Amino acid sequence: MAPAAHIDLFAPFERDTVLEVRTSKMKTMPGLTIESGIDKRERAGRIPVSFLGLEDDEHDPTFHGGKDKAIHGYCSSHYPSWRAEFPAAASRFRPGGFGENLVTACMNERNVCIGDIVSVGDDGVLLQVSLPRQPCFKLNHRFQLKNFAPNTYKLSRTGWYYRVLHEGTIQAGDEIRLVERKWPQWTIERVQEYLHRNQDDAVMNEELSKIEAMGDEARGAFLKRVAQFKARQKRAVASGGGAAASEEDGTAAAVEKWRDYRVVEKKTQTPRIASFVLEAVDLPQEAGDGGWAALMGAHTRLRLPGGLVRTYSIVSGSSADRFELGVALADPGRGRGGSAYLHRTAQAGDVLQIGRIRTDVKPAVAASCHVFVVGGIGITAFLSMIEAYRAIHWETTLHYAVRDAADVPFRDRVVDGLGGSLRLYDASRGERMDVAAIFRGLPWNAHVYVCGPPRMMEEAKRAARECGLGEDEVHFEAFEAETGGDPFEVEVANKGGGKVLMVGGEETLLEVLRREFGDGDVASSCEVGNCGTCKVAVRSGRVDHRGTALLEDEKTESMLSCVSRGIGRITVEV
């Protein structure tokens, strides 16, 4: 194989040679329980090629394989660069490392174009370049490098997929010849520029969406962006040009819109947990309204009769027009009346109002495994995520603590549906979840998601610090928060000439600001310190920071008005 220094990666491609042909059966990845076809071995002799790829080559059909991803090609001249850039993993950067089927030396992302048709050998095989390879967490695990995968598209060294246009056989040593090039301006590298690095160029998204030879995975992304852009334009025209834009780019707090929903089903899950299926009374949301299509890990604000507003997790649903909530009846003296109303008063047929729907947790796509540490009703925050992760064959483990086995809601989905992914701790049988031990025993490159009562959350925060986990490796999702404390004064520097307000011991800063200035001036969503929507700027004074939405460096100049408290007197801007 020629070293990288002898290969001009920008030289036009017309001919190349198949240096190796590689295939693999599905195998369990080292250190995980999931299977993958990435560990491909070199094959000798002629290998039959069908429309689904090479003989005896297996794929995880969730992200790989199928007609658009029948064969993966990769430029072996990239490997010396990878070895130099990541010396700790140098021994793992060798042909086959990226799970490629065809190893070549000259063809690469800078001289291969979407839609290129090539012939391979003399047995009639015709292939068409269909997609750039989309990197996933398995590359991180393969090379034992955290967050490695994004480097592949940032440097345009992902490789590409072929679809098979004509079947036959191939072998190492076969010549690859360019037969047809219909889109010479769209190299794999240039497609990746707009697929990953510059996603907001409306003109380029439109042009790329029209390339019919592009595989559905990438073309679908461009088509979706085009539809969303047109929907934003339509809303901007309808609203006079300004308001819609500010909501989209986050430069101004959007005014909360409340919709009427009917309770179409109320079901007792456990003696203290009930579920509610809500359906929008009015017309469905406008197509292309971003953020509504997937409710994985989302929560919503519910306004009850009398004006009480509470936030609850969405436990299932794929549309903003119909979804399910899980609500636990608060212990006496702990709640503010929302759960009591829903459990004791609300019935099927009642109409309630729903405000913002949003999610504060982003899938940790670079993680090798996903560990959920949950207590009680906290399962509603993550159940849809766990199910979605399992559906795409991500490694998942749920540690779930309950008062007793009868207190498990959505039992068919949790106990029956999660199978070996579930570790249940039943307090009535003396079983205690050892949070610190779970953190100490985390697999390599794990991401942890925590939701439970305050005591569990604090224990998890201590364990995360002791294990040296970064803020990007743990997500905390509180479902209740301690907001009370000593009274304090707050000067609002940019309102009413620096007006000074008093925040009582049982009030939050958010409540006082809204009472004084109205709901429109300070947005909020979760109101337990998860999301950061209610963040205000701190100009002076000391703050007792609570909640998990702020990074450490943000706490020097911001606070969460829904849970954090000033000490003595502080000055803020809203």
Buried (B, 14 or more C-beta within 10 A) or exposed (E): BEEBEEBEBEEEBEEBBBBBBBBBEEEEBEEBEBBBBBBBEEBEEBBBBEEBBBEEBBBBEEBBBBBBBBBBBBBBBBBBBBBEEBEEBBEBBEBBBBBBBBBBBBBBBBBBBBBBBBBBBEBEBBBBBBBBBBBBBBBBBBBBBBEBBBBBBEBBBBBBBBBBBBBBBBBBEBEBBBEEBBBEEBBBBBBBBBBBEEEEEBEBBBBBBEBEBBBEBBBEBBBBBBBBBEBBBEBBEEEEEEBBBBBBEEEEBBEBEBBEBBBEEBBEBBEBBBBBBBBBEEEEBEEBBEBBEBBBBBBBBBBBEEEEBBBBBBBBBEBBBBBBBBBBBBEEEEBEEBBEBBBEEBEEEBEBBBBBBBBBBEBBBBBBBBBBBBBBBBBBBBBBBBBBBBEEBBBBBBBBBBBEBEBBBBEEBBBEBBEEBBBBBBBEEEEEBEBBEBBEEBBBBBBBBBBBBEEBBEBBBEBBEEBEBEEEBBBBBBBBBEBEBEEBBBBBBEBEEEEEBEBEEEBBBBBBBBEBBEBEBBBBBBBBBBBBBBBBEBBEBEBEBBBBBBEEEBBEEBBBBBBBBBEEEBBBEB
